Amino acid sequence: MVRVDFDYLPRENPCAQCGKPIPAPEWIENGPRRTSYLWHCWACDYQFEAVAFFDDSEADTDALAA
Ligand SMILES: [Zn+2]
């Protein structure tokens, strides 16, 4: 059973370069138990990616045991 919590959408993430808040991620990629967010700062044109890991009770810890 897959459950993705779309209620968790990061907003107002501060730019990694200039610190200005970015209202919402420009691009989102969903993966297994994680979501990648691409942030694009309108102030300094800096782009960076952040990854959110979801704590799924059904998650298998083997993935972390590499
Ligand atoms: Zn910036």
N, CA, C, O and the ligand as a Tripos MOL2 file, in Angstrom:
@<TRIPOS>MOLECULE
protein
  265   263    67     0     0
PROTEIN
NO_CHARGES

@<TRIPOS>ATOM
      1 N           0.8550   -1.2000    0.0000 N.3       1 MET1
      2 CA          0.0000    0.0000    0.0000 C.3       1 MET1
      3 C           0.8860    1.2430    0.0000 C.2       1 MET1
      4 O           1.7900    1.3970    0.8210 O.2       1 MET1
      5 N           0.5950    2.0960   -0.9290 N.am      2 VAL2
      6 CA          1.4080    3.2990   -1.0490 C.3       2 VAL2
      7 C           0.5960    4.5030   -0.5890 C.2       2 VAL2
      8 O          -0.5310    4.7260   -1.0300 O.2       2 VAL2
      9 N           1.1810    5.2420    0.2760 N.am      3 ARG3
     10 CA          0.4970    6.4400    0.7570 C.3       3 ARG3
     11 C           1.4570    7.6260    0.6690 C.2       3 ARG3
     12 O           2.4860    7.6740    1.3430 O.2       3 ARG3
     13 N           1.0920    8.5600   -0.1670 N.am      4 VAL4
     14 CA          1.9280    9.7480   -0.3330 C.3       4 VAL4
     15 C           1.2000   10.9390    0.2620 C.2       4 VAL4
     16 O           0.0570   11.2390   -0.0840 O.2       4 VAL4
     17 N           1.8800   11.5900    1.1440 N.am      5 ASP5
     18 CA          1.2500   12.7090    1.8370 C.3       5 ASP5
     19 C           1.5080   14.0100    1.0780 C.2       5 ASP5
     20 O           2.5360   14.6630    1.2530 O.2       5 ASP5
     21 N           0.5620   14.3570    0.2470 N.am      6 PHE6
     22 CA          0.7330   15.5670   -0.5540 C.3       6 PHE6
     23 C           0.4030   16.8210    0.2440 C.2       6 PHE6
     24 O           0.5560   17.9430   -0.2380 O.2       6 PHE6
     25 N          -0.0520   16.6060    1.4670 N.am      7 ASP7
     26 CA         -0.3000   17.7780    2.3040 C.3       7 ASP7
     27 C           1.0190   18.4420    2.6860 C.2       7 ASP7
     28 O           1.0720   19.6240    3.0290 O.2       7 ASP7
     29 N           2.0720   17.6490    2.6160 N.am      8 TYR8
     30 CA          3.3770   18.2050    2.9540 C.3       8 TYR8
     31 C           4.0240   18.7960    1.7130 C.2       8 TYR8
     32 O           4.7510   18.1150    0.9890 O.2       8 TYR8
     33 N           3.7540   20.0480    1.4840 N.am      9 LEU9
     34 CA          4.3900   20.7470    0.3760 C.3       9 LEU9
     35 C           5.1550   21.9300    0.9570 C.2       9 LEU9
     36 O           4.5590   22.8670    1.4890 O.2       9 LEU9
     37 N           6.4490   21.8790    0.8520 N.am     10 PRO10
     38 CA          7.2400   22.9610    1.4430 C.3      10 PRO10
     39 C           6.9770   24.2880    0.7390 C.2      10 PRO10
     40 O           6.8840   24.3590   -0.4870 O.2      10 PRO10
     41 N           6.8620   25.3150    1.5350 N.am     11 ARG11
     42 CA          6.6430   26.6500    0.9900 C.3      11 ARG11
     43 C           7.5580   27.6240    1.7110 C.2      11 ARG11
     44 O           8.0310   27.3820    2.8220 O.2      11 ARG11
     45 N           7.7840   28.7310    1.0280 N.am     12 GLU12
     46 CA          8.6150   29.7800    1.6260 C.3      12 GLU12
     47 C           9.9750   29.2420    2.0540 C.2      12 GLU12
     48 O          10.5050   29.6030    3.1050 O.2      12 GLU12
     49 N          10.5200   28.3770    1.2190 N.am     13 ASN13
     50 CA         11.8380   27.8540    1.5110 C.3      13 ASN13
     51 C          12.8820   28.9220    1.2110 C.2      13 ASN13
     52 O          12.8850   29.4780    0.1130 O.2      13 ASN13
     53 N          13.7590   29.2200    2.1480 N.am     14 PRO14
     54 CA         14.7470   30.2590    1.9080 C.3      14 PRO14
     55 C          15.7600   29.8220    0.8610 C.2      14 PRO14
     56 O          16.1980   28.6720    0.8370 O.2      14 PRO14
     57 N          16.1190   30.7540    0.0060 N.am     15 CYS15
     58 CA         17.1140   30.4890   -1.0340 C.3      15 CYS15
     59 C          18.4360   30.1040   -0.3830 C.2      15 CYS15
     60 O          18.8660   30.7140    0.5960 O.2      15 CYS15
     61 N          19.0720   29.0770   -0.9490 N.am     16 ALA16
     62 CA         20.3310   28.5920   -0.3760 C.3      16 ALA16
     63 C          21.4670   29.5770   -0.6160 C.2      16 ALA16
     64 O          22.5230   29.4790    0.0100 O.2      16 ALA16
     65 N          21.2550   30.5050   -1.5010 N.am     17 GLN17
     66 CA         22.3310   31.4430   -1.8250 C.3      17 GLN17
     67 C          22.1040   32.8280   -1.2260 C.2      17 GLN17
     68 O          23.0030   33.3870   -0.5980 O.2      17 GLN17
     69 N          20.9070   33.3830   -1.4160 N.am     18 CYS18
     70 CA         20.6840   34.7490   -0.9480 C.3      18 CYS18
     71 C          19.7300   34.8050    0.2440 C.2      18 CYS18
     72 O          19.6130   35.8450    0.8910 O.2      18 CYS18
     73 N          19.0490   33.6980    0.5420 N.am     19 GLY19
     74 CA         18.2220   33.6340    1.7370 C.3      19 GLY19
     75 C          16.8060   34.1560    1.5690 C.2      19 GLY19
     76 O          16.0230   34.1270    2.5180 O.2      19 GLY19
     77 N          16.4620   34.6350    0.3740 N.am     20 LYS20
     78 CA         15.0980   35.1160    0.1710 C.3      20 LYS20
     79 C          14.1330   33.9270    0.0970 C.2      20 LYS20
     80 O          14.4610   32.8910   -0.4810 O.2      20 LYS20
     81 N          12.9440   34.0830    0.6870 N.am     21 PRO21
     82 CA         11.9810   32.9770    0.6660 C.3      21 PRO21
     83 C          11.4220   32.7440   -0.7300 C.2      21 PRO21
     84 O          11.0930   33.6870   -1.4500 O.2      21 PRO21
     85 N          11.3200   31.4760   -1.0970 N.am     22 ILE22
     86 CA         10.7370   31.0970   -2.3880 C.3      22 ILE22
     87 C           9.3520   30.5240   -2.1010 C.2      22 ILE22
     88 O           9.2250   29.5730   -1.3300 O.2      22 ILE22
     89 N           8.3130   31.0930   -2.7130 N.am     23 PRO23
     90 CA          6.9320   30.7240   -2.3660 C.3      23 PRO23
     91 C           6.6490   29.2340   -2.5250 C.2      23 PRO23
     92 O           6.0230   28.6330   -1.6520 O.2      23 PRO23
     93 N           7.0970   28.6310   -3.6170 N.am     24 ALA24
     94 CA          6.7850   27.2310   -3.8580 C.3      24 ALA24
     95 C           7.8280   26.6420   -4.7940 C.2      24 ALA24
     96 O           8.4270   27.3610   -5.5930 O.2      24 ALA24
     97 N           8.0470   25.3380   -4.6970 N.am     25 PRO25
     98 CA          9.0180   24.7090   -5.5920 C.3      25 PRO25
     99 C           8.5860   24.8130   -7.0420 C.2      25 PRO25
    100 O           7.3970   24.7680   -7.3570 O.2      25 PRO25
    101 N           9.5730   24.9540   -7.9200 N.am     26 GLU26
    102 CA          9.2680   25.1160   -9.3360 C.3      26 GLU26
    103 C           8.9230   23.7810   -9.9850 C.2      26 GLU26
    104 O           8.1750   23.7150  -10.9610 O.2      26 GLU26
    105 N           9.4900   22.7210   -9.4150 N.am     27 TRP27
    106 CA          9.3300   21.4080  -10.0330 C.3      27 TRP27
    107 C           9.4030   20.3480   -8.9560 C.2      27 TRP27
    108 O          10.2130   20.4430   -8.0340 O.2      27 TRP27
    109 N           8.5540   19.3340   -9.0730 N.am     28 ILE28
    110 CA          8.4940   18.2800   -8.0680 C.3      28 ILE28
    111 C           8.5970   16.9240   -8.7460 C.2      28 ILE28
    112 O           7.9270   16.6560   -9.7430 O.2      28 ILE28
    113 N           9.4470   16.0790   -8.1870 N.am     29 GLU29
    114 CA          9.5560   14.7210   -8.6970 C.3      29 GLU29
    115 C           9.3230   13.7430   -7.5610 C.2      29 GLU29
    116 O          10.0230   13.7640   -6.5490 O.2      29 GLU29
    117 N           8.3310   12.8910   -7.7430 N.am     30 ASN30
    118 CA          8.0130   11.9180   -6.7110 C.3      30 ASN30
    119 C           8.7770   10.6220   -6.9400 C.2      30 ASN30
    120 O           8.8290   10.1040   -8.0560 O.2      30 ASN30
    121 N           9.3540   10.1180   -5.8890 N.am     31 GLY31
    122 CA         10.0600    8.8460   -5.9480 C.3      31 GLY31
    123 C           9.5530    7.9480   -4.8440 C.2      31 GLY31
    124 O           8.6480    8.3230   -4.1000 O.2      31 GLY31
    125 N          10.1360    6.7500   -4.7310 N.am     32 PRO32
    126 CA          9.7230    5.8340   -3.6660 C.3      32 PRO32
    127 C          10.0730    6.3850   -2.2900 C.2      32 PRO32
    128 O          11.2440    6.4950   -1.9270 O.2      32 PRO32
    129 N           9.0480    6.7260   -1.5410 N.am     33 ARG33
    130 CA          9.2010    7.2210   -0.1680 C.3      33 ARG33
    131 C           9.9820    8.5230   -0.0910 C.2      33 ARG33
    132 O          10.4760    8.8840    0.9770 O.2      33 ARG33
    133 N          10.1000    9.2250   -1.1960 N.am     34 ARG34
    134 CA         10.7500   10.5210   -1.1240 C.3      34 ARG34
    135 C          10.2660   11.3930   -2.2720 C.2      34 ARG34
    136 O           9.7610   10.8990   -3.2800 O.2      34 ARG34
    137 N          10.4270   12.6820   -2.1000 N.am     35 THR35
    138 CA         10.0380   13.6230   -3.1360 C.3      35 THR35
    139 C          11.1430   14.6490   -3.3000 C.2      35 THR35
    140 O          11.6610   15.1910   -2.3230 O.2      35 THR35
    141 N          11.4940   14.9060   -4.5500 N.am     36 SER36
    142 CA         12.5210   15.8950   -4.8230 C.3      36 SER36
    143 C          11.8620   17.2040   -5.2440 C.2      36 SER36
    144 O          10.9360   17.2100   -6.0550 O.2      36 SER36
    145 N          12.3420   18.2990   -4.6930 N.am     37 TYR37
    146 CA         11.8110   19.6050   -5.0260 C.3      37 TYR37
    147 C          12.9140   20.4480   -5.6520 C.2      37 TYR37
    148 O          14.0220   20.5510   -5.1240 O.2      37 TYR37
    149 N          12.5840   21.0430   -6.7820 N.am     38 LEU38
    150 CA         13.5370   21.9540   -7.4020 C.3      38 LEU38
    151 C          13.0960   23.3790   -7.1030 C.2      38 LEU38
    152 O          11.9920   23.7950   -7.4530 O.2      38 LEU38
    153 N          13.9750   24.1060   -6.4550 N.am     39 TRP39
    154 CA         13.6760   25.4860   -6.0960 C.3      39 TRP39
    155 C          14.4210   26.4300   -7.0250 C.2      39 TRP39
    156 O          15.5830   26.2030   -7.3630 O.2      39 TRP39
    157 N          13.7430   27.4810   -7.4290 N.am     40 HIS40
    158 CA         14.3500   28.4750   -8.3130 C.3      40 HIS40
    159 C          14.1110   29.8520   -7.7060 C.2      40 HIS40
    160 O          12.9770   30.3250   -7.6220 O.2      40 HIS40
    161 N          15.1760   30.4660   -7.2980 N.am     41 CYS41
    162 CA         15.0600   31.7690   -6.6610 C.3      41 CYS41
    163 C          14.8750   32.8570   -7.7150 C.2      41 CYS41
    164 O          15.6780   32.9940   -8.6380 O.2      41 CYS41
    165 N          13.8260   33.6070   -7.5610 N.am     42 TRP42
    166 CA         13.5570   34.6780   -8.5240 C.3      42 TRP42
    167 C          14.4650   35.8810   -8.2770 C.2      42 TRP42
    168 O          14.6360   36.7220   -9.1600 O.2      42 TRP42
    169 N          15.0300   35.9630   -7.1110 N.am     43 ALA43
    170 CA         15.8320   37.1330   -6.7590 C.3      43 ALA43
    171 C          17.2430   37.0460   -7.3290 C.2      43 ALA43
    172 O          17.7610   38.0300   -7.8570 O.2      43 ALA43
    173 N          17.8640   35.8820   -7.2260 N.am     44 CYS44
    174 CA         19.2570   35.7700   -7.6780 C.3      44 CYS44
    175 C          19.4230   34.7010   -8.7500 C.2      44 CYS44
    176 O          20.5390   34.4270   -9.1900 O.2      44 CYS44
    177 N          18.3150   34.0970   -9.1720 N.am     45 ASP45
    178 CA         18.3180   33.1140  -10.2510 C.3      45 ASP45
    179 C          19.0730   31.8380   -9.8810 C.2      45 ASP45
    180 O          19.5520   31.1090  -10.7500 O.2      45 ASP45
    181 N          19.1690   31.5880   -8.5990 N.am     46 TYR46
    182 CA         19.8720   30.3920   -8.1480 C.3      46 TYR46
    183 C          18.9100   29.2130   -8.1010 C.2      46 TYR46
    184 O          17.7580   29.3680   -7.6950 O.2      46 TYR46
    185 N          19.3700   28.0430   -8.5090 N.am     47 GLN47
    186 CA         18.5320   26.8470   -8.4640 C.3      47 GLN47
    187 C          19.1730   25.8010   -7.5720 C.2      47 GLN47
    188 O          20.3870   25.6010   -7.6030 O.2      47 GLN47
    189 N          18.3510   25.1410   -6.7830 N.am     48 PHE48
    190 CA         18.8650   24.0580   -5.9550 C.3      48 PHE48
    191 C          17.7580   23.0470   -5.7030 C.2      48 PHE48
    192 O          16.5720   23.3470   -5.8400 O.2      48 PHE48
    193 N          18.1700   21.8550   -5.3360 N.am     49 GLU49
    194 CA         17.2210   20.7810   -5.1560 C.3      49 GLU49
    195 C          17.2090   20.3320   -3.7020 C.2      49 GLU49
    196 O          18.2480   20.2520   -3.0460 O.2      49 GLU49
    197 N          16.0200   20.0440   -3.2220 N.am     50 ALA50
    198 CA         15.8880   19.5210   -1.8610 C.3      50 ALA50
    199 C          15.0720   18.2370   -1.9270 C.2      50 ALA50
    200 O          14.1440   18.1230   -2.7280 O.2      50 ALA50
    201 N          15.4130   17.2890   -1.0970 N.am     51 VAL51
    202 CA         14.7250   16.0100   -1.0960 C.3      51 VAL51
    203 C          14.0740   15.7860    0.2620 C.2      51 VAL51
    204 O          14.7140   15.9080    1.3070 O.2      51 VAL51
    205 N          12.8000   15.4600    0.2210 N.am     52 ALA52
    206 CA         12.0770   15.1590    1.4520 C.3      52 ALA52
    207 C          11.8650   13.6540    1.5360 C.2      52 ALA52
    208 O          11.3780   13.0300    0.5930 O.2      52 ALA52
    209 N          12.2330   13.0860    2.6630 N.am     53 PHE53
    210 CA         12.0370   11.6550    2.8680 C.3      53 PHE53
    211 C          10.8110   11.4510    3.7460 C.2      53 PHE53
    212 O          10.6600   12.0900    4.7880 O.2      53 PHE53
    213 N           9.9390   10.5510    3.3090 N.am     54 PHE54
    214 CA          8.7230   10.3070    4.0500 C.3      54 PHE54
    215 C           8.8990    9.1160    4.9830 C.2      54 PHE54
    216 O           9.4180    8.0690    4.5960 O.2      54 PHE54
    217 N           8.4630    9.2990    6.1980 N.am     55 ASP55
    218 CA          8.5750    8.2360    7.1870 C.3      55 ASP55
    219 C           7.3700    7.3130    7.0660 C.2      55 ASP55
    220 O           6.3730    7.4670    7.7710 O.2      55 ASP55
    221 N           7.4850    6.3680    6.1730 N.am     56 ASP56
    222 CA          6.4040    5.4310    5.9460 C.3      56 ASP56
    223 C           6.5900    4.2210    6.8420 C.2      56 ASP56
    224 O           7.6510    3.5980    6.8360 O.2      56 ASP56
    225 N           5.5850    3.8920    7.5940 N.am     57 SER57
    226 CA          5.6940    2.7690    8.5340 C.3      57 SER57
    227 C           5.9210    1.4580    7.7970 C.2      57 SER57
    228 O           6.4100    0.4850    8.3720 O.2      57 SER57
    229 N           5.5640    1.4420    6.5310 N.am     58 GLU58
    230 CA          5.7340    0.2270    5.7450 C.3      58 GLU58
    231 C           7.1040    0.1830    5.0620 C.2      58 GLU58
    232 O           7.4380   -0.7770    4.3680 O.2      58 GLU58
    233 N           7.8750    1.2260    5.2720 N.am     59 ALA59
    234 CA          9.1770    1.3150    4.6130 C.3      59 ALA59
    235 C          10.1100    0.2120    5.0920 C.2      59 ALA59
    236 O          10.1360   -0.1500    6.2690 O.2      59 ALA59
    237 N          10.8520   -0.2940    4.1620 N.am     60 ASP60
    238 CA         11.8060   -1.3390    4.4910 C.3      60 ASP60
    239 C          13.1750   -0.6990    4.7290 C.2      60 ASP60
    240 O          13.7050    0.0000    3.8660 O.2      60 ASP60
    241 N          13.7270   -0.9460    5.8950 N.am     61 THR61
    242 CA         14.9890   -0.2920    6.2430 C.3      61 THR61
    243 C          16.1690   -0.8480    5.4710 C.2      61 THR61
    244 O          17.2830   -0.3360    5.5830 O.2      61 THR61
    245 N          15.9360   -1.8840    4.6920 N.am     62 ASP62
    246 CA         17.0360   -2.4600    3.9010 C.3      62 ASP62
    247 C          17.6240   -1.4430    2.9470 C.2      62 ASP62
    248 O          18.8050   -1.5060    2.6060 O.2      62 ASP62
    249 N          16.7890   -0.4970    2.5120 N.am     63 ALA63
    250 CA         17.2510    0.4960    1.5550 C.3      63 ALA63
    251 C          18.3560    1.3650    2.1490 C.2      63 ALA63
    252 O          19.1780    1.9180    1.4190 O.2      63 ALA63
    253 N          18.3720    1.4820    3.4650 N.am     64 LEU64
    254 CA         19.3580    2.3220    4.1120 C.3      64 LEU64
    255 C          20.5770    1.5260    4.5520 C.2      64 LEU64
    256 O          21.5630    2.0980    5.0140 O.2      64 LEU64
    257 N          20.5110    0.2190    4.4100 N.am     65 ALA65
    258 CA         21.5680   -0.6350    4.9230 C.3      65 ALA65
    259 C          22.6430   -0.9160    3.8880 C.2      65 ALA65
    260 O          23.4120   -1.8660    4.0310 O.2      65 ALA65
    261 N          22.7000   -0.0960    2.8460 N.am     66 ALA66
    262 CA         23.7150   -0.2960    1.8230 C.3      66 ALA66
    263 C          25.0510    0.1430    2.3990 C.2      66 ALA66
    264 O          26.0730    0.0680    1.7150 O.2      66 ALA66
    265 ZN         18.3690   33.6510   -4.1390 Zn       67 ZN67
@<TRIPOS>BOND
     1     1     2 1
     2     2     3 1
     3     3     4 2
     4     3     5 am
     5     5     6 1
     6     6     7 1
     7     7     8 2
     8     7     9 am
     9     9    10 1
    10    10    11 1
    11    11    12 2
    12    11    13 am
    13    13    14 1
    14    14    15 1
    15    15    16 2
    16    15    17 am
    17    17    18 1
    18    18    19 1
    19    19    20 2
    20    19    21 am
    21    21    22 1
    22    22    23 1
    23    23    24 2
    24    23    25 am
    25    25    26 1
    26    26    27 1
    27    27    28 2
    28    27    29 am
    29    29    30 1
    30    30    31 1
    31    31    32 2
    32    31    33 am
    33    33    34 1
    34    34    35 1
    35    35    36 2
    36    35    37 am
    37    37    38 1
    38    38    39 1
    39    39    40 2
    40    39    41 am
    41    41    42 1
    42    42    43 1
    43    43    44 2
    44    43    45 am
    45    45    46 1
    46    46    47 1
    47    47    48 2
    48    47    49 am
    49    49    50 1
    50    50    51 1
    51    51    52 2
    52    51    53 am
    53    53    54 1
    54    54    55 1
    55    55    56 2
    56    55    57 am
    57    57    58 1
    58    58    59 1
    59    59    60 2
    60    59    61 am
    61    61    62 1
    62    62    63 1
    63    63    64 2
    64    63    65 am
    65    65    66 1
    66    66    67 1
    67    67    68 2
    68    67    69 am
    69    69    70 1
    70    70    71 1
    71    71    72 2
    72    71    73 am
    73    73    74 1
    74    74    75 1
    75    75    76 2
    76    75    77 am
    77    77    78 1
    78    78    79 1
    79    79    80 2
    80    79    81 am
    81    81    82 1
    82    82    83 1
    83    83    84 2
    84    83    85 am
    85    85    86 1
    86    86    87 1
    87    87    88 2
    88    87    89 am
    89    89    90 1
    90    90    91 1
    91    91    92 2
    92    91    93 am
    93    93    94 1
    94    94    95 1
    95    95    96 2
    96    95    97 am
    97    97    98 1
    98    98    99 1
    99    99   100 2
   100    99   101 am
   101   101   102 1
   102   102   103 1
   103   103   104 2
   104   103   105 am
   105   105   106 1
   106   106   107 1
   107   107   108 2
   108   107   109 am
   109   109   110 1
   110   110   111 1
   111   111   112 2
   112   111   113 am
   113   113   114 1
   114   114   115 1
   115   115   116 2
   116   115   117 am
   117   117   118 1
   118   118   119 1
   119   119   120 2
   120   119   121 am
   121   121   122 1
   122   122   123 1
   123   123   124 2
   124   123   125 am
   125   125   126 1
   126   126   127 1
   127   127   128 2
   128   127   129 am
   129   129   130 1
   130   130   131 1
   131   131   132 2
   132   131   133 am
   133   133   134 1
   134   134   135 1
   135   135   136 2
   136   135   137 am
   137   137   138 1
   138   138   139 1
   139   139   140 2
   140   139   141 am
   141   141   142 1
   142   142   143 1
   143   143   144 2
   144   143   145 am
   145   145   146 1
   146   146   147 1
   147   147   148 2
   148   147   149 am
   149   149   150 1
   150   150   151 1
   151   151   152 2
   152   151   153 am
   153   153   154 1
   154   154   155 1
   155   155   156 2
   156   155   157 am
   157   157   158 1
   158   158   159 1
   159   159   160 2
   160   159   161 am
   161   161   162 1
   162   162   163 1
   163   163   164 2
   164   163   165 am
   165   165   166 1
   166   166   167 1
   167   167   168 2
   168   167   169 am
   169   169   170 1
   170   170   171 1
   171   171   172 2
   172   171   173 am
   173   173   174 1
   174   174   175 1
   175   175   176 2
   176   175   177 am
   177   177   178 1
   178   178   179 1
   179   179   180 2
   180   179   181 am
   181   181   182 1
   182   182   183 1
   183   183   184 2
   184   183   185 am
   185   185   186 1
   186   186   187 1
   187   187   188 2
   188   187   189 am
   189   189   190 1
   190   190   191 1
   191   191   192 2
   192   191   193 am
   193   193   194 1
   194   194   195 1
   195   195   196 2
   196   195   197 am
   197   197   198 1
   198   198   199 1
   199   199   200 2
   200   199   201 am
   201   201   202 1
   202   202   203 1
   203   203   204 2
   204   203   205 am
   205   205   206 1
   206   206   207 1
   207   207   208 2
   208   207   209 am
   209   209   210 1
   210   210   211 1
   211   211   212 2
   212   211   213 am
   213   213   214 1
   214   214   215 1
   215   215   216 2
   216   215   217 am
   217   217   218 1
   218   218   219 1
   219   219   220 2
   220   219   221 am
   221   221   222 1
   222   222   223 1
   223   223   224 2
   224   223   225 am
   225   225   226 1
   226   226   227 1
   227   227   228 2
   228   227   229 am
   229   229   230 1
   230   230   231 1
   231   231   232 2
   232   231   233 am
   233   233   234 1
   234   234   235 1
   235   235   236 2
   236   235   237 am
   237   237   238 1
   238   238   239 1
   239   239   240 2
   240   239   241 am
   241   241   242 1
   242   242   243 1
   243   243   244 2
   244   243   245 am
   245   245   246 1
   246   246   247 1
   247   247   248 2
   248   247   249 am
   249   249   250 1
   250   250   251 1
   251   251   252 2
   252   251   253 am
   253   253   254 1
   254   254   255 1
   255   255   256 2
   256   255   257 am
   257   257   258 1
   258   258   259 1
   259   259   260 2
   260   259   261 am
   261   261   262 1
   262   262   263 1
   263   263   264 2
@<TRIPOS>SUBSTRUCTURE
     1 MET1         2 RESIDUE 1 A MET
     2 VAL2         6 RESIDUE 1 A VAL
     3 ARG3        10 RESIDUE 1 A ARG
     4 VAL4        14 RESIDUE 1 A VAL
     5 ASP5        18 RESIDUE 1 A ASP
     6 PHE6        22 RESIDUE 1 A PHE
     7 ASP7        26 RESIDUE 1 A ASP
     8 TYR8        30 RESIDUE 1 A TYR
     9 LEU9        34 RESIDUE 1 A LEU
    10 PRO10       38 RESIDUE 1 A PRO
    11 ARG11       42 RESIDUE 1 A ARG
    12 GLU12       46 RESIDUE 1 A GLU
    13 ASN13       50 RESIDUE 1 A ASN
    14 PRO14       54 RESIDUE 1 A PRO
    15 CYS15       58 RESIDUE 1 A CYS
    16 ALA16       62 RESIDUE 1 A ALA
    17 GLN17       66 RESIDUE 1 A GLN
    18 CYS18       70 RESIDUE 1 A CYS
    19 GLY19       74 RESIDUE 1 A GLY
    20 LYS20       78 RESIDUE 1 A LYS
    21 PRO21       82 RESIDUE 1 A PRO
    22 ILE22       86 RESIDUE 1 A ILE
    23 PRO23       90 RESIDUE 1 A PRO
    24 ALA24       94 RESIDUE 1 A ALA
    25 PRO25       98 RESIDUE 1 A PRO
    26 GLU26      102 RESIDUE 1 A GLU
    27 TRP27      106 RESIDUE 1 A TRP
    28 ILE28      110 RESIDUE 1 A ILE
    29 GLU29      114 RESIDUE 1 A GLU
    30 ASN30      118 RESIDUE 1 A ASN
    31 GLY31      122 RESIDUE 1 A GLY
    32 PRO32      126 RESIDUE 1 A PRO
    33 ARG33      130 RESIDUE 1 A ARG
    34 ARG34      134 RESIDUE 1 A ARG
    35 THR35      138 RESIDUE 1 A THR
    36 SER36      142 RESIDUE 1 A SER
    37 TYR37      146 RESIDUE 1 A TYR
    38 LEU38      150 RESIDUE 1 A LEU
    39 TRP39      154 RESIDUE 1 A TRP
    40 HIS40      158 RESIDUE 1 A HIS
    41 CYS41      162 RESIDUE 1 A CYS
    42 TRP42      166 RESIDUE 1 A TRP
    43 ALA43      170 RESIDUE 1 A ALA
    44 CYS44      174 RESIDUE 1 A CYS
    45 ASP45      178 RESIDUE 1 A ASP
    46 TYR46      182 RESIDUE 1 A TYR
    47 GLN47      186 RESIDUE 1 A GLN
    48 PHE48      190 RESIDUE 1 A PHE
    49 GLU49      194 RESIDUE 1 A GLU
    50 ALA50      198 RESIDUE 1 A ALA
    51 VAL51      202 RESIDUE 1 A VAL
    52 ALA52      206 RESIDUE 1 A ALA
    53 PHE53      210 RESIDUE 1 A PHE
    54 PHE54      214 RESIDUE 1 A PHE
    55 ASP55      218 RESIDUE 1 A ASP
    56 ASP56      222 RESIDUE 1 A ASP
    57 SER57      226 RESIDUE 1 A SER
    58 GLU58      230 RESIDUE 1 A GLU
    59 ALA59      234 RESIDUE 1 A ALA
    60 ASP60      238 RESIDUE 1 A ASP
    61 THR61      242 RESIDUE 1 A THR
    62 ASP62      246 RESIDUE 1 A ASP
    63 ALA63      250 RESIDUE 1 A ALA
    64 LEU64      254 RESIDUE 1 A LEU
    65 ALA65      258 RESIDUE 1 A ALA
    66 ALA66      262 RESIDUE 1 A ALA
    67 ZN67       265 GROUP 0 **** ****
